Amino acid sequence: MPQSAAVAHFAARLTFETDVSDVAADFPGLFVVDSRSRESWDQGHIQGAVHLPTREIAARAATTVPGDATVVVYCWGPGCNGATRAALEFAKLGYRVKEMIGGFEYWAREGLPVETAGGVTRRPPDALTAPVSGIACAC
């Protein structure tokens, strides 16, 4: 495989994917969309995200999401392709969109703020997904 193909592949991935720590760092400048069901949203979601299930994106995006927004979509986690489906729906509508790899699972496991009807909580970071000593992974 030529090196140029590898460069193009990985550059494209970084154009269309982001991870939870980058979303947390850039959140005020992003429009974060939870594409899961109402029951999943109610169980917990990223604080400040907007609930827009995949099946409703085509009908509601224009009235819910600014046309010039950088949209980041998420679903449950790495074993779920719901965020990929949601990203595809936004891309079809002409939005700049990225999929948050790791999904809600890794957001919560990294100790980032989770909102429920009871308020906002944070779990301790999971040592298998994030540094627990306060240092950054520096990746």
Secondary structure as a PSIPRED ss2 file (coil, helix, strand):
# PSIPRED VFORMAT (PSIPRED V4.0)

   1 M C   1.000  0.000  0.000
   2 P C   1.000  0.000  0.000
   3 Q H   0.000  1.000  0.000
   4 S H   0.000  1.000  0.000
   5 A H   0.000  1.000  0.000
   6 A H   0.000  1.000  0.000
   7 V H   0.000  1.000  0.000
   8 A H   0.000  1.000  0.000
   9 H H   0.000  1.000  0.000
  10 F H   0.000  1.000  0.000
  11 A H   0.000  1.000  0.000
  12 A H   0.000  1.000  0.000
  13 R H   0.000  1.000  0.000
  14 L H   0.000  1.000  0.000
  15 T H   0.000  1.000  0.000
  16 F H   0.000  1.000  0.000
  17 E E   0.000  0.000  1.000
  18 T E   0.000  0.000  1.000
  19 D E   0.000  0.000  1.000
  20 V H   0.000  1.000  0.000
  21 S H   0.000  1.000  0.000
  22 D H   0.000  1.000  0.000
  23 V H   0.000  1.000  0.000
  24 A H   0.000  1.000  0.000
  25 A H   0.000  1.000  0.000
  26 D H   0.000  1.000  0.000
  27 F H   0.000  1.000  0.000
  28 P H   0.000  1.000  0.000
  29 G H   0.000  1.000  0.000
  30 L C   1.000  0.000  0.000
  31 F E   0.000  0.000  1.000
  32 V E   0.000  0.000  1.000
  33 V E   0.000  0.000  1.000
  34 D E   0.000  0.000  1.000
  35 S C   1.000  0.000  0.000
  36 R C   1.000  0.000  0.000
  37 S C   1.000  0.000  0.000
  38 R H   0.000  1.000  0.000
  39 E H   0.000  1.000  0.000
  40 S H   0.000  1.000  0.000
  41 W H   0.000  1.000  0.000
  42 D H   0.000  1.000  0.000
  43 Q H   0.000  1.000  0.000
  44 G C   1.000  0.000  0.000
  45 H E   0.000  0.000  1.000
  46 I E   0.000  0.000  1.000
  47 Q C   1.000  0.000  0.000
  48 G C   1.000  0.000  0.000
  49 A C   1.000  0.000  0.000
  50 V E   0.000  0.000  1.000
  51 H E   0.000  0.000  1.000
  52 L C   1.000  0.000  0.000
  53 P C   1.000  0.000  0.000
  54 T H   0.000  1.000  0.000
  55 R H   0.000  1.000  0.000
  56 E H   0.000  1.000  0.000
  57 I H   0.000  1.000  0.000
  58 A H   0.000  1.000  0.000
  59 A H   0.000  1.000  0.000
  60 R H   0.000  1.000  0.000
  61 A H   0.000  1.000  0.000
  62 A H   0.000  1.000  0.000
  63 T H   0.000  1.000  0.000
  64 T H   0.000  1.000  0.000
  65 V C   1.000  0.000  0.000
  66 P C   1.000  0.000  0.000
  67 G C   1.000  0.000  0.000
  68 D C   1.000  0.000  0.000
  69 A C   1.000  0.000  0.000
  70 T E   0.000  0.000  1.000
  71 V E   0.000  0.000  1.000
  72 V E   0.000  0.000  1.000
  73 V E   0.000  0.000  1.000
  74 Y E   0.000  0.000  1.000
  75 C C   1.000  0.000  0.000
  76 W C   1.000  0.000  0.000
  77 G C   1.000  0.000  0.000
  78 P C   1.000  0.000  0.000
  79 G C   1.000  0.000  0.000
  80 C C   1.000  0.000  0.000
  81 N C   1.000  0.000  0.000
  82 G H   0.000  1.000  0.000
  83 A H   0.000  1.000  0.000
  84 T H   0.000  1.000  0.000
  85 R H   0.000  1.000  0.000
  86 A H   0.000  1.000  0.000
  87 A H   0.000  1.000  0.000
  88 L H   0.000  1.000  0.000
  89 E H   0.000  1.000  0.000
  90 F H   0.000  1.000  0.000
  91 A H   0.000  1.000  0.000
  92 K H   0.000  1.000  0.000
  93 L C   1.000  0.000  0.000
  94 G C   1.000  0.000  0.000
  95 Y C   1.000  0.000  0.000
  96 R E   0.000  0.000  1.000
  97 V E   0.000  0.000  1.000
  98 K E   0.000  0.000  1.000
  99 E E   0.000  0.000  1.000
 100 M E   0.000  0.000  1.000
 101 I E   0.000  0.000  1.000
 102 G C   1.000  0.000  0.000
 103 G H   0.000  1.000  0.000
 104 F H   0.000  1.000  0.000
 105 E H   0.000  1.000  0.000
 106 Y H   0.000  1.000  0.000
 107 W H   0.000  1.000  0.000
 108 A H   0.000  1.000  0.000
 109 R H   0.000  1.000  0.000
 110 E C   1.000  0.000  0.000
 111 G C   1.000  0.000  0.000
 112 L C   1.000  0.000  0.000
 113 P C   1.000  0.000  0.000
 114 V E   0.000  0.000  1.000
 115 E E   0.000  0.000  1.000
 116 T E   0.000  0.000  1.000
 117 A C   1.000  0.000  0.000
 118 G C   1.000  0.000  0.000
 119 G E   0.000  0.000  1.000
 120 V E   0.000  0.000  1.000
 121 T E   0.000  0.000  1.000
 122 R C   1.000  0.000  0.000
 123 R C   1.000  0.000  0.000
 124 P C   1.000  0.000  0.000
 125 P C   1.000  0.000  0.000
 126 D C   1.000  0.000  0.000
 127 A C   1.000  0.000  0.000
 128 L C   1.000  0.000  0.000
 129 T C   1.000  0.000  0.000
 130 A C   1.000  0.000  0.000
 131 P C   1.000  0.000  0.000
 132 V C   1.000  0.000  0.000
 133 S C   1.000  0.000  0.000
 134 G C   1.000  0.000  0.000
 135 I C   1.000  0.000  0.000
 136 A C   1.000  0.000  0.000
 137 C C   1.000  0.000  0.000
 138 A C   1.000  0.000  0.000
 139 C C   1.000  0.000  0.000
